[in-house]
Amino acid sequence: MLASDSKSAPVHITEDEAALYDRQIRLWGMEAQQKMRNATILVIRLRGIATEVIKNIVLAGVGKLIIIDGDDVAEEDLGAGFFFTDNDVGKKKVDAAKGKVESLNPLVAIETISSFSALEPQNLRPLVQAVDLVCLTDAERGEIIRIDNLCRTLNKPFYAGGSYGLLGYICCDLLKHDYISPDRSAPKDSQKNIKVSTVYPPLETALRHRWTGLTKRQTKEVNPAVLFSILALWEFQARHQTLPSHPDQVQDLETIANGIISAADVHKQVLSTAPHELLLVIIRSLSTTAAHEFSPVCAVVGGVLGQDILKCLAAREPPIANFFTFNGNTGGATVCRLGMLS
């Protein structure tokens, strides 16, 4: 259940709100819409992925959105960041975007924080305590793990998402998540639903997942080349404190990826420490594009992430479990269950 110790009494949906959200209420039911109406979401960092997430959750009718970003709008933000215009260059991102976000749905309260000092442990803890769910975007691995661990301490569901050129990802730690799902064992025309519980591991644990025992077919079905390319990129970033930006860095990325694949015990007929064609294609692309945003990739990944946050809040459908990847080279996506307990 999503809850916050500092929250006031629940707000009930009015007749006007019910009319506005009629289509969603027909899809998910009044109880689910009520949960979204009373939810407070924290979104950290306002780039292309977050822009899509914010659009979706604000239009869906969450109660309150808090956005943290200390950066100014740069010219390169104008491509994927549709909350920004040429006139916003040089302004704080959250200041430039706030009015446009509010115009999407005046019923949603918008709060902005224009300094990354809010992410310092002593400041972030009370913020996380006061919200129902945290969404971190475009962060490096260490920050993802740090904020996930804090969310676990405070019993708050956590999502992270981002893009690297033509690749995108979503990972999540929803603790013990309960949701309502159709009963697959019932007759096809049955309307019976059952309660399902899924237990998520900490992301720090999930990233050490071993693939031991999976058959060649099972391994190929989850298309691990994209996943391990992203994991290699995170390791490169941790070692060099920057993203790759030159073809000369292909060898370093490949060596890192091979080491991670070997340690994870991936089926060698699918991916091995020998050069793998698909893996090399992705890594060569990452070596020059990882630091850049592409609007179509942000639209797909941000759309999926925003929708999954709403699933989590409504508790009506199974959310991502627990690592989603998108390959813009092929338009394909896959979900890998890393260290999932149930």
Secondary structure, 3 states (H helix, E strand, C coil): CCCCCCCCCCCCCCHHHHHHCHHHHHHHCHHHHHHHHCCEEEEECCCHHHHHHHHHHHHHCCCEEEEECCCECCHHHHCCCCCCCHHHCCCEHHHHHHHHHHHHCCCCEEEEECCHHHHCHHHHHHHHHCCCEEEEECCCHHHHHHHHHHHHHCCCCEEEEEEECCEEEEEEECCEEEEEEECCCCCCCCCCEEEEEEECCCHHHHCCCCCCCCCHHHHHHCCHHHHHHHHHHHHHHHHHCCCCCCHHHHHHHHHHHHHHHHHHCCCCCCCCCCCCHHHHHHHHHHHHHCCCCCHHHHHHHHHHHHHHHHHHHHCCCCCCCCEEEEECCCCEEEEECCCCCC
